[in-house]
Amino acid sequence: MTRSEASTASSRPTWTVGEKYGFGTACDHGDADPSRVWFTLTDGAVTEARFPRIDVMSVRTVDFVVADDGGYAVRTLRERRDLPTRVERECTATRDDALCFRQRARPSDDRDWELTVEHAARPDEDALLLDVTFEGDGYDCYAVVDPALAGHLDHDVAHAREDALLARYDPPADLDPAFATESGDAVAAALGVASAGGFDWTTADVRGGDVETALRENGASDRRRTEARGDVVLAGRLASDDATLAIGFDDDGDDEAALRTAEAALADSFEDAKSGYVESWQSYLDGIAVPDSVADDPDLLAQYRTAAMVLKAADSKRFPGAGVASPSVPWGDAVDATEPSDYGYNFVWSRDLYQTFTAFEAAGDAESAVDATEYLFEYQQREDGFVPQNTYLDGRTRWGGEQMDEIAFPLVMAHQLAARHGYDLAAAGYDYEDVEKSADYVTANGPRTEQERWEEEAGYSPATTAAEIAGLVCAAHLAVDAREDADAIAYLGMADHWVRRLVDWHATETGTERHRNTPYFVRITDDGDPDAGALRTHNNGGGTLDERNVLDGGFLELVRLGVLPADHEAVRNTVAEYDADVMVETPHGPAWYRYTGDGYGEKRTQPGAPWQPDMTGQGRLWPFFTGERGEYELRLDDPDFDPERLLETLSEFANAGRMLPEQVWDRPGENDFGWEFGEGTSSATPLLWTNAQFVRLAWSVDAGDPVETPAVVADRYGESGPDDGPDLDVTIERAGDCARVTGATTGEEVVVKTRQRTVSRDGGDVDVSVPADEGERVVVVAANGAPPTVATSVEYETVW
């Protein structure tokens, strides 16, 4: 039967809610043959289990149907929170030294049954184990597996044996794959399901088929199908109230091999298998330092350990360091799962990976910090130094937008490893040429960016410019180490110039009727004129606003990265306006919206309804801003908020599985989804950025200062900004295939830089020609002293 033949199939299937209460994999990242299975949990179901890579969702759900012979049947999974339910569900963390969780389901009426499920990924097998305990006389319990092999739903072949369930991916020859192997072939996958306690009834059907529908709606199992093709569902009635299910996988598309893997995974008891899983995480935590800020508080300590494990679990294993932004599809219950396409946050963003790097580095996991940095230079950096918006795990471009902070952050990472861990360019898998390529890209194209850190708007962004400045200063120090002093002078000169122009480009002096504490930093300006009052339409449907009325927390990066002091006039003014505009006091403590008018969230047409890509939405509160604010407060002599309390607030945004979300609900009162004020929504959960922020803030509280801050940036700009440089008066013009620079400087040295060449000359009269393509930026830096303590002046021009 095809899906079109299933008359009860009412709508196209989707992925599941973004709010995960658990996330796990075996911590065997350094093994020669690691487990390739990841799983996430929501209330009542395993969701979007991943194989053979963390970015490939190969099981949509594993949930259960509880039924009797009188027509009663309920699912443990509620597909959407706005649907009615007859089941109470919970998913809680059970340990703080491993990613272990317990799911429970029980009826919300006077019926008497209870289902408990625990989980473990086998370190030595590509298999996921579910230990099931069912209590309920007169009721049957059915396991229901919804495959999504190779990342979508429509092209699977399923078989039901009397004692096992099997499925394999079988797409038509002309179907473009959702995911490909490194050789370019479509990812092949298969699964097999076995039960240590056996099944006494099984079926394979299509979604909405008559057997599947009868089972879900009234518990009927008087018929069964042995084969189905298309969007398939597998089900089996547990023969024992205490059963261990194994889902085995195979990456050659061989369902028999997958079943053998499942059966092998059942050779040991669940407790023995779980013990190996737990030990893998305990071994990892043995190498993770614990800050005093959480050591004496059991709840904070548990949250800290979980956050650290989540960061490690999100690593791809196949490409060490390639951590996805989140193992979820935000608002996935509104996202079609039938198309062979990429979904959600299952990709690598340089910006998010930088956040993870800072947490690894702070916690003492230098190996993972190195892996992340090596990955960015080896797989994401392009030949011209560009780093795309995000990539697949193997480095292929997914979205190719230019986000200048993502190009600059790897420079900061490389320097921090050298300065703090002695992992210099001589030891690294990347070399100075790699550093130079990205530093040259920033020098030639910054500070303007095609997209800022929210990936939506072009222009001059305080957050992006802060990263660019920090990246160039860090690159300059690496250049000095490589004895490339002329490059160092060029990078420091450009960074100094941008620091001097920060307020001019990013902070409005005029303000508006709504914001009067001037100067204050705005989110972004199109042309570096923050007083123009230009109108900007948010790309996510958030409306059209005067740029001066759009505030976000990006300006705090200027402080965190060491570019401006915390008590800088424009910073303090912006804090006041920012708090008044986008801060909300939740039951847990303060939280902030992403920016004024953010529309990346649920539909406005129905409060609490799922997000839709083509509908105007309402962004909610983002917890990691609470952490960023805590780091800022550490820099103040008289803080507005207690950083230790903000650390507690951030931990309280976690759910019962200690998963920290992307967004939390922003208001009291009823809503269609039953979300509580300050509770995570169906946005990406867990979000790696939020987990990294928690770890980093915990260490920053210990240090009394943000641990993210590159010392070389703070030392250079300190409280007063860059030193005054020498006089520089030059003309830059095109001359054939070259750019000619003429004029004079009082500096001891002058450096002329293009993407093709860096030239250094003594100061005084200047007459230098360098190769330059049409449309290329030519940078001229006059310098006194030797790098990295050089004082600079800069002029630059694009030649045509």
VEXRONU-738199 format. One line per 2 residues: number of its first residue (from 1); for each residue x, y, z of C-alpha. Coordinates in steps of 0.25 Angstrom, whole numbers, plus 5000, padded with zeros to 4 digits. Layout:
! residues N
NUM> X/Y/Z | ...
//
This chain:
! residues 800
1> 5000/5000/5000 | 5005/5014/4997
3> 5002/5026/5005 | 4992/5031/4995
5> 4984/5018/4997 | 4983/5021/5012
7> 4970/5028/5013 | 4973/5032/5027
9> 4986/5039/5025 | 4981/5053/5027
11> 4994/5062/5026 | 5008/5062/5022
13> 5017/5057/5034 | 5026/5067/5041
15> 5039/5066/5050 | 5036/5066/5065
17> 5036/5078/5074 | 5049/5085/5076
19> 5049/5084/5092 | 5057/5072/5095
21> 5058/5067/5110 | 5070/5058/5107
23> 5081/5056/5097 | 5092/5046/5097
25> 5102/5037/5090 | 5114/5029/5095
27> 5126/5037/5099 | 5135/5030/5090
29> 5140/5041/5081 | 5154/5037/5081
31> 5152/5022/5078 | 5156/5016/5065
33> 5142/5011/5063 | 5133/5019/5071
35> 5118/5018/5072 | 5111/5025/5061
37> 5097/5027/5069 | 5092/5039/5075
39> 5078/5041/5081 | 5069/5052/5086
41> 5057/5051/5096 | 5044/5059/5097
43> 5033/5055/5107 | 5028/5041/5103
45> 5037/5038/5092 | 5051/5036/5086
47> 5052/5046/5075 | 5061/5048/5063
49> 5071/5037/5066 | 5083/5040/5057
51> 5091/5030/5049 | 5102/5029/5043
53> 5105/5043/5046 | 5100/5053/5056
55> 5094/5062/5045 | 5086/5050/5039
57> 5073/5047/5046 | 5069/5033/5043
59> 5058/5030/5053 | 5047/5041/5054
61> 5041/5035/5067 | 5041/5023/5076
63> 5028/5023/5085 | 5018/5014/5091
65> 5003/5011/5090 | 4996/5006/5103
67> 4983/4999/5099 | 4973/4989/5105
69> 4963/4980/5098 | 4952/4989/5100
71> 4956/5000/5090 | 4964/5008/5099
73> 4978/5013/5093 | 4987/5025/5096
75> 5001/5029/5091 | 5012/5033/5100
77> 5016/5043/5090 | 5008/5056/5088
79> 5011/5061/5074 | 5008/5075/5078
81> 5006/5082/5091 | 4993/5089/5087
83> 4986/5075/5084 | 4978/5069/5095
85> 4984/5057/5103 | 4980/5047/5113
87> 4994/5044/5117 | 5004/5050/5128
89> 5018/5050/5123 | 5031/5054/5129
91> 5046/5052/5125 | 5057/5055/5135
93> 5072/5054/5136 | 5076/5043/5145
95> 5091/5045/5147 | 5100/5057/5147
97> 5112/5048/5142 | 5106/5043/5129
99> 5095/5047/5119 | 5085/5038/5125
101> 5070/5040/5126 | 5057/5034/5130
103> 5044/5035/5123 | 5031/5032/5130
105> 5016/5032/5125 | 5004/5030/5132
107> 4989/5032/5130 | 4983/5046/5134
109> 4969/5039/5137 | 4966/5028/5147
111> 4972/5017/5139 | 4984/5010/5145
113> 4997/5007/5137 | 5011/5013/5137
115> 5022/5012/5126 | 5036/5015/5129
117> 5048/5016/5119 | 5063/5018/5121
119> 5073/5019/5109 | 5087/5016/5106
121> 5095/5016/5093 | 5105/5004/5092
123> 5119/5009/5092 | 5123/4996/5084
125> 5111/4995/5075 | 5103/5004/5065
127> 5091/5002/5074 | 5082/5009/5083
129> 5076/5002/5095 | 5062/5005/5102
131> 5060/4998/5115 | 5045/4997/5117
133> 5037/4995/5129 | 5022/4994/5128
135> 5012/4992/5140 | 4997/4991/5137
137> 4988/4979/5138 | 4979/4977/5126
139> 4987/4986/5117 | 4997/4983/5106
141> 5009/4991/5102 | 5013/4993/5088
143> 5026/4999/5083 | 5024/5008/5071
145> 5037/5012/5062 | 5035/5022/5051
147> 5048/5021/5042 | 5053/5033/5035
149> 5065/5027/5029 | 5075/5036/5022
151> 5069/5048/5027 | 5054/5048/5022
153> 5042/5039/5022 | 5036/5035/5008
155> 5046/5024/5003 | 5047/5013/5013
157> 5044/4998/5011 | 5039/4992/5024
159> 5037/4977/5028 | 5031/4971/5040
161> 5035/4957/5045 | 5029/4950/5056
163> 5041/4953/5065 | 5047/4966/5059
165> 5045/4978/5051 | 5053/4983/5039
167> 5054/4995/5030 | 5064/5000/5019
169> 5065/5012/5011 | 5061/5010/4996
171> 5060/5023/4989 | 5057/5024/4974
173> 5070/5026/4965 | 5067/5040/4961
175> 5065/5045/4975 | 5074/5056/4980
177> 5079/5051/4994 | 5077/5059/5006
179> 5091/5055/5011 | 5103/5050/5004
181> 5115/5042/5007 | 5129/5048/5005
183> 5130/5041/4992 | 5117/5048/4988
185> 5108/5036/4989 | 5095/5036/4996
187> 5095/5032/5010 | 5090/5018/5011
189> 5084/5013/5024 | 5076/5002/5030
191> 5071/4998/5044 | 5066/4986/5051
193> 5058/4985/5064 | 5059/4973/5074
195> 5054/4971/5088 | 5061/4963/5099
197> 5047/4959/5104 | 5041/4957/5090
199> 5029/4962/5082 | 5016/4954/5082
201> 5010/4962/5070 | 5017/4971/5060
203> 5013/4979/5048 | 5019/4988/5037
205> 5010/4998/5031 | 5010/5012/5024
207> 5007/5024/5032 | 4992/5025/5033
209> 4990/5011/5028 | 4978/5003/5033
211> 4986/4994/5043 | 4994/5006/5048
213> 4982/5015/5050 | 4974/5004/5057
215> 4985/5001/5066 | 4987/5016/5070
217> 4972/5019/5071 | 4966/5007/5078
219> 4978/4997/5080 | 4973/4987/5070
221> 4983/4977/5066 | 4974/4966/5060
223> 4981/4969/5047 | 4996/4971/5043
225> 5004/4974/5030 | 5018/4968/5028
227> 5023/4978/5018 | 5021/4993/5014
229> 5028/5003/5005 | 5028/5018/5006
231> 5026/5026/5019 | 5026/5014/5028
233> 5023/5011/5042 | 5027/4998/5050
235> 5020/4993/5062 | 5022/4981/5072
237> 5014/4977/5084 | 5024/4974/5096
239> 5023/4960/5101 | 5029/4964/5114
241> 5026/4975/5124 | 5041/4977/5126
243> 5047/4977/5112 | 5060/4983/5106
245> 5058/4988/5092 | 5070/4989/5083
247> 5070/4997/5070 | 5082/4994/5062
249> 5087/5001/5049 | 5095/4998/5037
251> 5101/5009/5027 | 5101/5000/5015
253> 5086/4999/5015 | 5086/4985/5019
255> 5074/4982/5029 | 5078/4968/5032
257> 5092/4974/5036 | 5085/4984/5045
259> 5076/4974/5051 | 5089/4966/5055
261> 5095/4978/5061 | 5082/4980/5070
263> 5083/4965/5074 | 5097/4966/5077
265> 5094/4979/5086 | 5085/4970/5094
267> 5095/4960/5097 | 5098/4967/5110
269> 5088/4972/5120 | 5083/4986/5119
271> 5090/4989/5132 | 5103/4984/5127
273> 5102/4992/5114 | 5098/5004/5122
275> 5110/5003/5131 | 5119/5004/5119
277> 5111/5016/5114 | 5112/5023/5127
279> 5127/5020/5129 | 5130/5026/5115
281> 5124/5039/5121 | 5130/5038/5135
283> 5144/5036/5128 | 5141/5049/5120
285> 5137/5057/5132 | 5150/5053/5140
287> 5157/5062/5130 | 5148/5074/5132
289> 5151/5084/5143 | 5140/5089/5152
291> 5139/5104/5156 | 5137/5108/5171
293> 5125/5115/5166 | 5117/5102/5164
295> 5125/5092/5173 | 5117/5094/5186
297> 5103/5095/5180 | 5098/5081/5175
299> 5088/5087/5165 | 5098/5096/5159
301> 5109/5085/5158 | 5099/5076/5151
303> 5096/5086/5141 | 5110/5090/5139
305> 5114/5075/5136 | 5102/5073/5127
307> 5105/5086/5119 | 5119/5081/5117
309> 5115/5067/5113 | 5105/5073/5103
311> 5116/5081/5097 | 5124/5068/5095
313> 5112/5060/5091 | 5109/5069/5079
315> 5123/5067/5073 | 5122/5059/5060
317> 5133/5048/5064 | 5136/5046/5049
319> 5141/5060/5048 | 5147/5063/5061
321> 5143/5077/5066 | 5131/5078/5056
323> 5120/5081/5067 | 5106/5084/5061
325> 5099/5096/5067 | 5087/5088/5072
327> 5082/5073/5071 | 5068/5078/5067
329> 5059/5084/5057 | 5053/5097/5064
331> 5038/5096/5063 | 5040/5083/5056
333> 5025/5080/5058 | 5022/5090/5047
335> 5034/5086/5038 | 5031/5076/5026
337> 5039/5063/5028 | 5036/5056/5015
339> 5046/5064/5006 | 5060/5060/5004
341> 5066/5073/5009 | 5074/5078/5021
343> 5067/5082/5033 | 5069/5090/5046
345> 5082/5093/5053 | 5089/5080/5049
347> 5100/5088/5043 | 5113/5095/5047
349> 5113/5110/5049 | 5127/5116/5052
351> 5121/5126/5062 | 5114/5115/5070
353> 5126/5106/5070 | 5134/5118/5075
355> 5125/5119/5087 | 5127/5104/5089
357> 5142/5106/5088 | 5142/5116/5099
359> 5135/5107/5108 | 5144/5095/5105
361> 5156/5104/5107 | 5151/5110/5120
363> 5148/5096/5126 | 5162/5090/5123
365> 5158/5082/5111 | 5169/5087/5102
367> 5168/5075/5093 | 5154/5078/5089
369> 5157/5093/5087 | 5168/5089/5078
371> 5159/5080/5070 | 5149/5091/5068
373> 5160/5101/5063 | 5167/5090/5054
375> 5153/5087/5048 | 5150/5101/5045
377> 5163/5103/5037 | 5163/5090/5031
379> 5149/5088/5026 | 5142/5102/5027
381> 5152/5112/5022 | 5153/5114/5007
383> 5165/5118/4999 | 5163/5133/5000
385> 5161/5132/5015 | 5146/5133/5014
387> 5138/5124/5024 | 5123/5121/5020
389> 5111/5124/5028 | 5110/5109/5032
391> 5114/5096/5026 | 5111/5081/5026
393> 5121/5073/5034 | 5130/5070/5023
395> 5132/5085/5021 | 5123/5086/5008
397> 5116/5100/5008 | 5101/5099/5013
399> 5098/5114/5014 | 5109/5123/5008
401> 5106/5136/5014 | 5117/5146/5018
403> 5118/5147/5033 | 5130/5154/5036
405> 5130/5150/5051 | 5131/5136/5047
407> 5143/5139/5038 | 5150/5146/5050
409> 5147/5136/5062 | 5156/5125/5057
411> 5167/5135/5058 | 5164/5138/5072
413> 5163/5123/5075 | 5177/5120/5069
415> 5183/5131/5077 | 5176/5127/5090
417> 5182/5113/5088 | 5196/5118/5086
419> 5195/5128/5097 | 5188/5119/5108
421> 5192/5105/5104 | 5205/5106/5096
423> 5198/5101/5084 | 5205/5110/5074
425> 5206/5110/5059 | 5218/5100/5060
427> 5209/5090/5067 | 5196/5092/5060
429> 5191/5086/5048 | 5188/5100/5042
431> 5200/5109/5039 | 5202/5124/5038
433> 5197/5124/5023 | 5184/5120/5028
435> 5183/5131/5039 | 5188/5141/5028
437> 5177/5137/5018 | 5166/5140/5028
439> 5172/5152/5034 | 5175/5158/5020
441> 5160/5155/5017 | 5155/5163/5029
443> 5165/5174/5026 | 5161/5175/5011
445> 5146/5174/5014 | 5142/5179/5028
447> 5137/5184/5036 | 5124/5184/5028
449> 5117/5170/5027 | 5107/5164/5018
451> 5101/5158/5031 | 5103/5160/5045
453> 5102/5150/5057 | 5087/5148/5055
455> 5089/5145/5040 | 5079/5154/5035
457> 5084/5168/5033 | 5096/5175/5025
459> 5103/5187/5030 | 5112/5192/5042
461> 5109/5183/5054 | 5116/5186/5068
463> 5116/5171/5070 | 5123/5168/5057
465> 5133/5179/5058 | 5137/5175/5072
467> 5140/5161/5066 | 5148/5166/5054
469> 5156/5175/5063 | 5159/5164/5073
471> 5162/5155/5061 | 5172/5165/5055
473> 5179/5167/5068 | 5181/5152/5070
475> 5185/5150/5056 | 5196/5161/5058
477> 5202/5154/5070 | 5202/5141/5062
479> 5209/5149/5050 | 5219/5154/5060
481> 5222/5139/5064 | 5223/5136/5050
483> 5233/5147/5048 | 5223/5154/5038
485> 5224/5168/5045 | 5219/5175/5033
487> 5206/5167/5033 | 5205/5170/5048
489> 5206/5185/5046 | 5195/5184/5035
491> 5186/5176/5044 | 5188/5185/5057
493> 5187/5198/5048 | 5173/5193/5043
495> 5168/5189/5057 | 5173/5202/5063
497> 5166/5210/5052 | 5153/5202/5054
499> 5154/5204/5069 | 5155/5219/5067
501> 5143/5219/5058 | 5134/5210/5067
503> 5125/5221/5072 | 5124/5229/5059
505> 5120/5216/5051 | 5111/5209/5062
507> 5106/5219/5072 | 5095/5230/5070
509> 5097/5243/5076 | 5083/5248/5072
511> 5075/5237/5078 | 5060/5237/5076
513> 5047/5240/5085 | 5048/5226/5090
515> 5063/5226/5093 | 5070/5238/5099
517> 5082/5233/5106 | 5092/5237/5095
519> 5101/5233/5090 | 5096/5218/5090
521> 5100/5206/5081 | 5089/5202/5071
523> 5088/5187/5066 | 5093/5191/5052
525> 5094/5202/5042 | 5094/5201/5027
527> 5105/5211/5023 | 5112/5214/5036
529> 5103/5226/5039 | 5095/5223/5052
531> 5089/5237/5052 | 5082/5236/5038
533> 5070/5230/5044 | 5069/5220/5032
535> 5057/5210/5032 | 5060/5195/5032
537> 5051/5184/5030 | 5054/5172/5038
539> 5057/5160/5030 | 5049/5151/5039
541> 5036/5158/5038 | 5038/5167/5050
543> 5034/5180/5044 | 5040/5192/5039
545> 5047/5201/5049 | 5056/5213/5050
547> 5070/5207/5051 | 5072/5216/5064
549> 5060/5209/5070 | 5066/5195/5068
551> 5075/5190/5080 | 5082/5177/5083
553> 5092/5172/5092 | 5103/5171/5082
555> 5110/5183/5087 | 5114/5175/5100
557> 5124/5168/5091 | 5132/5180/5090
559> 5134/5179/5105 | 5135/5164/5106
561> 5146/5164/5095 | 5154/5174/5101
563> 5151/5186/5091 | 5144/5196/5101
565> 5144/5197/5116 | 5131/5193/5123
567> 5128/5208/5127 | 5130/5214/5114
569> 5120/5225/5112 | 5113/5219/5100
571> 5113/5205/5106 | 5106/5210/5119
573> 5096/5218/5111 | 5093/5206/5103
575> 5091/5197/5115 | 5081/5206/5120
577> 5073/5207/5107 | 5075/5192/5104
579> 5069/5188/5118 | 5057/5197/5116
581> 5055/5192/5102 | 5057/5177/5102
583> 5058/5172/5116 | 5048/5164/5123
585> 5048/5160/5138 | 5044/5145/5138
587> 5041/5137/5150 | 5055/5132/5149
589> 5062/5146/5147 | 5065/5155/5136
591> 5065/5151/5121 | 5066/5158/5108
593> 5060/5158/5094 | 5070/5156/5083
595> 5066/5170/5078 | 5055/5180/5077
597> 5044/5174/5068 | 5050/5161/5066
599> 5040/5152/5059 | 5048/5138/5059
601> 5038/5131/5068 | 5024/5126/5068
603> 5013/5132/5059 | 5007/5145/5064
605> 4993/5140/5058 | 4991/5130/5070
607> 4999/5132/5082 | 5007/5119/5085
609> 5005/5113/5072 | 5016/5107/5064
611> 5026/5115/5057 | 5025/5115/5042
613> 5036/5119/5032 | 5026/5127/5024
615> 5018/5134/5035 | 5021/5147/5043
617> 5026/5142/5057 | 5029/5146/5071
619> 5043/5144/5076 | 5044/5140/5091
621> 5055/5142/5101 | 5068/5136/5099
623> 5075/5130/5112 | 5089/5132/5107
625> 5088/5147/5108 | 5086/5145/5123
627> 5100/5139/5123 | 5106/5150/5114
629> 5101/5160/5123 | 5107/5153/5135
631> 5120/5154/5128 | 5118/5169/5126
633> 5114/5171/5141 | 5128/5165/5145
635> 5135/5177/5139 | 5127/5187/5147
637> 5131/5193/5160 | 5117/5194/5164
639> 5109/5184/5156 | 5094/5185/5153
641> 5092/5170/5154 | 5100/5160/5163
643> 5107/5151/5153 | 5106/5139/5162
645> 5091/5140/5163 | 5090/5142/5147
647> 5098/5128/5147 | 5087/5122/5155
649> 5076/5129/5146 | 5082/5123/5134
651> 5082/5109/5140 | 5067/5111/5144
653> 5064/5112/5129 | 5068/5098/5127
655> 5057/5087/5127 | 5055/5075/5135
657> 5066/5068/5126 | 5075/5080/5129
659> 5075/5083/5114 | 5077/5098/5112
661> 5068/5104/5101 | 5070/5115/5090
663> 5057/5122/5095 | 5048/5123/5107
665> 5034/5127/5108 | 5033/5142/5111
667> 5020/5145/5118 | 5010/5140/5129
669> 4996/5135/5126 | 4990/5124/5118
671> 4995/5120/5104 | 4991/5109/5095
673> 5003/5101/5097 | 5003/5102/5112
675> 5017/5108/5113 | 5020/5114/5127
677> 5027/5128/5128 | 5042/5125/5127
679> 5040/5111/5121 | 5047/5107/5108
681> 5039/5107/5096 | 5039/5098/5084
683> 5051/5105/5079 | 5065/5098/5078
685> 5067/5090/5091 | 5078/5088/5095
687> 5085/5100/5088 | 5100/5098/5089
689> 5102/5113/5090 | 5094/5114/5103
691> 5101/5102/5109 | 5115/5108/5105
693> 5110/5121/5111 | 5107/5114/5124
695> 5120/5107/5125 | 5128/5120/5122
697> 5120/5129/5132 | 5123/5119/5143
699> 5138/5120/5140 | 5137/5135/5139
701> 5130/5136/5152 | 5142/5129/5158
703> 5152/5138/5151 | 5144/5151/5154
705> 5146/5154/5139 | 5141/5149/5126
707> 5150/5137/5123 | 5147/5139/5108
709> 5154/5152/5107 | 5167/5151/5099
711> 5178/5158/5108 | 5185/5164/5096
713> 5173/5172/5092 | 5170/5177/5106
715> 5184/5181/5108 | 5185/5188/5095
717> 5172/5196/5097 | 5170/5196/5112
719> 5163/5208/5117 | 5168/5219/5107
721> 5168/5212/5093 | 5179/5211/5084
723> 5191/5221/5085 | 5192/5232/5075
725> 5200/5229/5063 | 5209/5237/5054
727> 5204/5247/5043 | 5200/5240/5030
729> 5196/5248/5017 | 5196/5239/5005
731> 5188/5238/4992 | 5184/5224/4987
733> 5181/5223/4972 | 5181/5212/4961
735> 5193/5211/4952 | 5191/5200/4942
737> 5191/5187/4949 | 5196/5193/4961
739> 5192/5203/4972 | 5201/5214/4974
741> 5203/5221/4988 | 5209/5234/4989
743> 5211/5244/5000 | 5218/5245/5013
745> 5218/5241/5028 | 5225/5244/5041
747> 5225/5229/5044 | 5237/5221/5045
749> 5231/5211/5036 | 5220/5210/5025
751> 5213/5197/5021 | 5205/5196/5008
753> 5196/5184/5008 | 5187/5177/4997
755> 5181/5163/4996 | 5193/5160/4987
757> 5205/5166/4994 | 5210/5173/5007
759> 5221/5184/5005 | 5229/5190/5016
761> 5237/5203/5015 | 5244/5213/5024
763> 5236/5225/5027 | 5237/5239/5021
765> 5233/5241/5007 | 5225/5230/5001
767> 5224/5225/4987 | 5220/5210/4987
769> 5214/5202/4976 | 5207/5189/4979
771> 5199/5179/4970 | 5184/5181/4972
773> 5172/5176/4965 | 5161/5185/4961
775> 5151/5187/4973 | 5162/5183/4983
777> 5165/5190/4996 | 5178/5196/4998
779> 5182/5198/5012 | 5193/5208/5016
781> 5199/5208/5031 | 5209/5217/5037
783> 5215/5212/5049 | 5224/5216/5061
785> 5231/5205/5069 | 5231/5190/5067
787> 5219/5181/5067 | 5212/5177/5075
789> 5213/5190/5083 | 5213/5198/5070
791> 5206/5212/5069 | 5198/5213/5056
793> 5191/5222/5046 | 5183/5217/5035
795> 5177/5221/5021 | 5171/5211/5012
797> 5164/5212/4998 | 5157/5203/4988
799> 5164/5205/4974 | 5156/5204/4961
//
